[in-house]
Amino acid sequence: MELYVLIREKMGISFHDVSIHPTIVLDNGVTEYVLADLSDQAVALASKAEEKGEQSELLVIHIASWDSESRRWTADLPLGENALDILVSQELVYLVTEKRNIRVFSLTGTQRHVISHPMIHIASWDSESRRWTAKLPLGENALDVLVSQELVYLVTEKRNIRHTVSIYNVDSRHWYRKKNNVTSVDVPVAKREHLLWLAFTNYGQLVSMDSSYTIRLLTPSGFWLPIFDGSHEVAGKSDAIWPIAVNEGRQKQIRQVLN
């Protein structure tokens, strides 16, 4: 699946598997959507309020819906609450805002919950189980928000020292009545380095890489293991490593791009 700009006022959304949905073309000349995510169930876009008095708008196209009335819907954020990022899972849409809220919508347009996140949100990535989509950075020091099944991972940075993944166990039913639905994991980053990349392995474990090109794996027991030192692969200052995937199991692999 991919989202691309046809011309300045037009936006196209195409699926590699055309059986999911034909190409969608949207008029983007007025609303100017700048945030997007998609799955095989829905496409979600959001605009930012750039001028005083404007409102961020959320647009969701529920491509898997048989109900034409709920297939496409919009929602406006309250004045003063600007959209920062958007995530789509198999059952829910999550809209992260500057008010440190996570607004949770059903795919048919019902706002289920509003969750307040205590720390500053920086950027987003959506990962649905073992399926990967594009990262949408929000600034030079972008970190990540991840969605795996119905787990929402929010990554925050505190004074350039501590990086924390907040894990919200959210489903479409009665998750708010359960106990221990929020946990936190600190992400190790070497001294004088910064976090560059965060993702999942094919087994659903968190992996990270800092600017020293050290890749670390979070084990089920809670230990971070350094599994690759990429500094030996970088010959000059202009060289860089960008991981694509980390595979566990019998055939252990780290796939990467060397620039």
C-alpha positions in Angstrom: 0.0 0.0 0.0 1.2 3.5 -0.7 0.1 7.1 -0.5 1.4 9.6 -3.0 0.8 13.1 -4.3 -0.5 13.3 -7.9 -0.4 17.1 -8.2 -0.5 19.8 -5.5 -4.2 19.6 -5.0 -4.6 15.8 -5.6 -3.6 12.9 -3.4 -3.6 9.2 -4.5 -3.8 6.1 -2.4 -3.0 2.8 -4.1 -2.9 -0.8 -3.0 -0.3 -3.4 -4.3 -3.1 -6.0 -3.9 -5.8 -4.4 -6.0 -8.4 -6.9 -4.6 -8.3 -4.9 -1.4 -9.5 -1.6 -3.0 -8.9 0.2 -6.3 -6.9 3.4 -6.3 -8.4 6.3 -4.3 -8.0 9.9 -5.5 -8.7 12.7 -3.0 -9.1 16.4 -3.5 -6.6 17.9 -1.1 -6.7 21.5 -2.3 -8.8 22.9 0.6 -8.3 20.7 3.6 -4.6 20.0 3.0 -4.1 16.7 4.8 -0.5 16.3 6.0 -0.8 13.2 8.2 -1.8 9.7 7.0 -1.9 6.0 7.8 -3.6 3.0 6.3 -4.2 -0.7 6.7 -6.2 -3.3 4.8 -9.3 -2.0 6.7 -9.2 1.7 6.5 -7.4 4.8 5.3 -7.0 7.8 7.7 -5.8 11.3 7.1 -5.6 14.4 9.2 -4.9 18.1 8.6 -3.2 20.5 10.9 -4.6 23.9 12.1 -2.1 26.4 10.7 -4.1 29.6 11.3 -5.9 30.9 14.3 -9.5 29.7 14.2 -8.8 26.7 12.1 -9.5 23.1 13.2 -7.7 19.9 12.5 -9.8 17.5 10.5 -9.8 13.7 10.6 -10.9 11.9 7.5 -11.4 8.1 7.6 -12.3 5.9 4.6 -13.4 2.5 5.9 -12.5 0.5 2.8 -13.6 -2.8 4.3 -17.1 -1.6 5.2 -20.2 -2.8 3.4 -22.2 0.1 4.8 -22.0 3.1 2.4 -23.1 5.6 5.1 -20.2 4.8 7.4 -17.7 4.1 4.7 -16.4 7.7 4.7 -16.6 10.1 7.6 -14.9 13.1 9.1 -14.4 14.6 12.6 -13.1 18.0 13.6 -10.9 18.4 16.6 -11.8 21.1 19.2 -10.3 24.6 18.6 -6.8 24.8 20.0 -6.2 21.0 19.8 -3.9 20.3 16.8 -3.3 16.9 15.3 0.2 15.5 15.7 -0.1 12.0 14.3 -2.5 9.3 13.3 -2.5 5.5 13.6 -4.7 2.8 12.1 -5.1 -0.7 13.5 -7.5 -3.5 12.4 -10.3 -2.1 14.6 -9.5 1.4 15.7 -8.1 4.8 14.7 -5.8 6.7 17.1 -5.3 10.4 16.7 -2.5 11.9 18.8 -2.8 15.7 19.5 -0.8 18.6 20.9 -2.9 18.5 24.0 -1.1 15.2 24.8 -4.3 13.3 24.1 -4.8 10.1 22.2 -8.3 10.1 20.7 -9.6 6.6 20.0 -12.2 6.1 17.2 -13.9 3.1 15.9 -13.5 2.6 12.1 -17.1 3.7 11.7 -16.6 7.0 13.3 -17.6 6.7 17.0 -15.1 8.3 19.4 -14.6 5.6 22.1 -12.1 7.2 24.4 -9.7 10.0 25.1 -6.4 9.0 26.8 -4.0 11.6 28.1 -0.3 10.9 27.6 1.9 12.4 30.3 5.0 13.2 28.1 5.7 14.9 24.9 5.0 13.0 21.7 7.6 13.2 19.0 6.7 11.2 15.9 4.9 8.1 14.5 5.2 4.7 12.9 2.4 2.2 12.5 3.2 -1.5 12.5 0.3 -3.9 12.3 1.5 -7.2 13.7 4.2 -8.2 11.2 3.2 -5.8 8.5 5.3 -2.6 8.1 4.3 0.8 6.8 6.1 4.0 6.2 7.5 6.2 9.0 6.2 9.8 9.1 8.9 11.9 10.9 7.9 15.1 12.6 11.2 16.9 12.9 14.9 16.2 12.8 15.0 14.2 16.1 11.9 12.1 15.3 11.3 9.1 17.4 8.4 6.6 17.1 4.9 5.6 18.0 4.1 2.0 17.2 0.9 0.0 16.9 1.2 -3.8 17.1 -2.2 -5.5 17.0 -4.0 -3.4 19.7 -0.9 -2.3 21.6 -0.1 1.4 21.3 3.6 2.2 21.8 4.4 5.9 22.5 8.0 6.8 22.5 9.1 10.0 24.4 12.4 11.7 25.1 13.3 13.4 28.3 16.0 16.1 28.2 17.9 14.1 25.6 18.8 11.6 28.2 16.0 9.1 28.7 14.0 7.4 26.0 10.8 5.7 27.2 8.3 3.5 25.3 4.9 3.7 26.9 2.8 0.7 26.0 -1.0 1.1 26.1 -2.9 -2.2 25.8 -6.0 -1.0 23.9 -8.6 -3.0 22.2 -12.1 -2.2 20.9 -13.9 -3.6 23.9 -13.4 -3.4 27.7 -9.7 -2.7 28.0 -10.3 0.3 30.3 -11.8 -1.9 32.9 -8.8 -4.2 33.1 -5.8 -3.7 35.3 -2.2 -3.1 34.3 -2.9 -1.9 30.7 -0.1 0.6 30.8 3.6 -0.3 31.0 6.8 1.5 30.2 10.2 0.4 28.8 13.3 2.5 28.8 15.3 2.3 25.6 19.1 2.2 26.0 21.0 4.8 24.1 24.8 5.2 24.3 26.4 8.3 25.9 26.5 11.3 23.5 24.3 9.3 21.0 20.7 9.6 20.1 17.9 7.2 19.1 17.6 6.8 15.3 15.3 3.8 14.7 12.8 1.7 16.5 10.8 -1.3 15.1 9.6 -4.8 15.7 11.2 -8.2 14.9 9.1 -10.8 13.0 8.4 -12.2 16.5 7.0 -8.9 17.7 9.9 -7.9 19.9 11.1 -4.3 20.1 14.4 -3.5 18.5 16.3 -0.2 18.4 19.3 1.5 16.9 21.1 4.6 18.2 23.5 6.9 16.3 26.5 4.6 17.1 24.7 2.1 14.8 24.3 -0.4 17.6 21.1 -2.5 17.2 19.6 -3.8 20.4 16.8 -6.4 21.0 14.4 -6.4 23.9 14.0 -10.0 25.0 10.7 -11.3 26.5 12.4 -11.4 29.9 13.0 -7.6 29.7 16.7 -7.5 28.9 18.1 -5.4 26.1 20.7 -7.3 24.1 23.2 -5.7 21.7 22.9 -7.9 18.7 24.8 -5.9 16.0 27.6 -3.3 16.0 27.2 -1.4 12.8 30.0 1.1 13.5 32.5 -1.3 11.8 30.3 -1.2 8.6 30.6 2.6 8.3 33.8 3.8 6.6 33.4 7.5 6.5 31.4 10.4 8.0 29.1 10.5 5.0 28.2 6.8 5.4 25.1 5.6 7.3 23.2 2.5 8.1 19.4 2.2 8.0 17.8 -1.1 9.2 14.9 -2.5 7.2 14.0 -5.6 9.3 15.3 -7.8 12.1 14.3 -11.5 11.9 14.4 -14.0 14.7 14.1 -17.7 14.6 16.3 -20.3 12.8 17.4 -17.8 10.1 18.5 -14.8 12.2 18.9 -11.8 9.9 19.4 -8.1 10.0 18.4 -6.4 6.8 19.8 -3.0 6.3 20.6 -0.3 3.7 24.1 1.1 3.7 24.3 4.6 2.3 
